[in-house]
Amino acid sequence: MTPDEVAAALTDTPMAGLPVGHGPQGTVLVQSIPPDDPLAAWQAARAKVPVTGRWPVLVTDEFEPGWLRLQAQPDPDAPTESELADLDQSTRTVDPWPEFTRDDANLLDAGYVAVRTRGNRVDLTAEAVRRLGLPTTADVVETWAYQRVLSDPRLLHLMETDDSHVRHIESWYAPDRITLMLLPSGLPWMAPFWTDLYMTSDDCLAAALRQWHDRWGAYLVASWGTMLNLVVERPPQSREDAWTVAGQILGMASHLEMARWQLAIALPRAKAWHIHNRP
């Protein structure tokens, strides 16, 4: 679909009248997306995917000026159908999670145990030190804390009525300059061909997005280079599934700054995931 055809398809959306043109690698760009509510623009573009055949992703050139410049002609470096088919096939065969597995085997002293076990309404530090002994590992502490909270209705109620952890995983970053990139593919997990997440491979990121999409109805909304934002239609509800997904997210998000057990308790109520990975 050409930029003129895309512009015509968007006339009844919040993007009517915005600059539209060819972008890098076969994409079409809609520039000057209002930063006060970029999700509304994405939702409108997603609703048009049956018409445009192009999956929308919010991106920015705030950190790399110039790469989202509108072009008069299509980019000659657009991917071939074979290249896209190869990436799509890899999402069905690649196991992404070894790339996103972080080593938590380092021994922790009491101070680091406190970081892992203290929340706004629940502080398990003293009990953790007493029961687990020192030094211990993050994996042992996290697993124990999760089971401890799940086994105590009072502690679980305190955690489930504290929305701070849900707000944290649902947090939204919006740069000052936002562009809507319409991919030459209607498949949301194909976005890593055109966008990236710091220090992750295209194949593994695409495979992870594919698995999250198929299992949880997770859709990529924005890719800011070191951050991703996704909306989630079917967040994991079982405790086992929530624990697994929490590990996957934290393996990808080096700077989420939340203990795994806290994230696992928050995930069943979270309709958006914020991924932050940076040096």
JOKADA-V962079 format. One record per helix or strand of 2 or more residues. SS is the DSSP state (2 for helix, 1 for strand). FROM is the first residue (numbers start at 1). LEN is the number of residues. Records with the same first field share a line. If there is no record, write none. Layout:
SS: FROM-LEN + FROM-LEN
This chain:
2: 3-7 + 24-3 + 38-10 + 49-4 + 81-13 + 110-8 + 125-8 + 138-13 + 153-8 + 164-6 + 188-6 + 202-15 + 239-14 + 260-8
1: 20-3 + 28-3 + 56-4 + 107-2 + 136-2 + 179-4 + 218-6 + 227-6 + 272-5
